[in-house]
Amino acid sequence: MRLQLLNEDITFREELRAFLADNLDPDVAEKVRFGYPISREEQDAWTRKLNAKGWAAPNWPVEVGGPGWSMVRRHIFDIEMKLHHAPELQGFGFSMVGPAIIKYGTEDQKSYYLPKILNADISWCQGYSEPGAGSDLASVSTRAVVDGDDYVVTGSKIWTSAAERADHIFMLVRTDPDAKPQLGISFLLADMRDPAVRVEPLMAFNGKRLWNQVFFD
């Protein structure tokens, strides 16, 4: 069987190639080509160019900012990005936080967070593991207690990459200590700039932080 692209998909591919030629920084592409890291500023700038075109979140539904592509167009997009050495579409916002908000979030949460994720105006770190709870997340002990309209969080998270640069954290916290260990756990978003949040380096290599411990006092 020989598969052929439809004319409209070929037109899309040409549009994509022209976009890459006009917008992808050759220096950034060279770094990607040879496996060198790119800075957060370079990653954010590329994300914003894609967002301006409506292409920042290929897997999101069209009603929340996704392009509404078919599987064929998503495949074309992925292939051309790799052929042109564009930075990978990455980040917890696109792959984890955004999809969770899309499915489970309130309308206020969607309207606040999703545009910021799409435009790289918010950055995330992951708060899952703890000193006493690595891959066994049923052992999570960091507590979140309701206090009016807020949650008061106590405990710490460990092995938290990029916590020193992130402005928000998504984490698993125990909100019902009387439930079974596998239950009573909630997915919570928190501002890393809160004065009660403290980040300390846990491990570094060649002067670069690899992991952190995040404390909620």
Buried (B, 14 or more C-beta within 10 A) or exposed (E): EEEEEEEEBEEBBEEBBEBBEEBBBEEBBEBBEEEEEBEBEBBBBBBBBBBEEEBBBBEBEEEBBBBEBEEBBEEBBEEBBEEBBBBEBEBBBBEBBBBBBBEEBEEEBBEEBBBBBBBBBBBBBBBBBBEEBEEEBEEBBBBBEEEEEEBEBBBBBBBBBBBBEBEBBBBBBBBEEEEEBEEBBEBBBBEBEEEEBEBEEBEEEEEEBEBBBBBBE
